[in-house]
Amino acid sequence: METTAPAAERAPAERTAAERNAAEKTDLTALSEAELEAFAEDRGQPSYRGRQLFRWLYDKGARSFADMTSLPKDFRRRLAETARIGTLEPIEQHTADDETVKTLFRLPSGREIETVLIPALDERGEAQRLTVCVSSQVGCAMGCAFCATGLMGFQENVPAGLIYEQVRRMDALAEERYGRGVSNVVFMGMGEPLLNYDGVLRSIGLLTHEKARFGLSPRRITVSTVGLARRIRDLADDDPGSRLAVSLHAPTDEQRSAIMPVNESEKTDLGALEGALRHYHQQTGREVTYEYCLFHHFNDSETDAERLADIARWVPSKVNLLMYNPVAGIADFERTTEARLDAFAGALARQGVTVTVRRSRGRDIDAACGQLKRLSKDE
Ligand code: SF4
């Protein structure tokens, strides 16, 4: 079957007039409140029109300029000519046996991302926590050997407004299914969030903005990184108030470099990471969470646990242990056994480490960690 490549991957001459027209317009979802003010001023409007635009977009959730009835008609017409509201087109949605929902969205560029809603239900089936796992990039440049998204390579950053939009869509779904909205957001979907640093920081600004719909506490937002030391320092200095998780997955440079190419540089190896995390803790006073995925006979021995405990003492921290989710097309890794998982967790606990075993959610629909990747129809 012949398929058309996403608009962003076709030469300008091969795009339709509508696609070229859309690409030339300013995407308002990529602008902050201050930039919307400047945008309005550039079009001969007072700056408060920009603040009104912000409210329409992020408080009332307007998806067309025609809906923005408090703006003068002339300005709305001008907006329609020169701007667009980037949006997500839902393509597929799957619900797992444990009620985790994975949605595939199409971006304005035609490329696709996945967003996951993870409900934590009590014994009566009532949602105690509703977490959205957002994608910050299409694909990922980091190339971790065990990860499906890494197989795609980097394709594009998701703008702040469309990270926000992933949460808004899942919030509507959560309201519909559970009668309450999203409570937590984690940047653990496709992509390395700190490589879309500006977009991620802006999206946290939108999710926590008092005038926007969610007004989430930043403590309910977790940014999960592969451990880019310089960017962790930036995050500490800019401090949006969110929590930080580091995908560690190995306790020595040798082991880590074997599965995570990012560790091969001395700017991002464990030594650099330690310096960056000490700086992070000093600046923010917050603890760090380490994500550690157990691979059978690779990083799951008691010696590995003791080395991990040393790392966990760099700064106040906790460790989440994860079982590896096998990914089609990645043959080299095996899931550890329950016995080895228990022994590993026990060894960490004896060393005084706060440790939690995280059971993967949504495994039957490939929504678990490391499994997010859009498969083409041919695949
Ligand atoms: S694990 Fe995260 S950082 Fe590594 S390739 Fe996958 S998405 Fe990128």
Residues whose N, C-alpha, C, O or C-beta is under 5 A from the ligand:
A	BS01	SF4	C140 M142 G143 C144 C147 T149 G150 G189 M190 G191 E192 V226
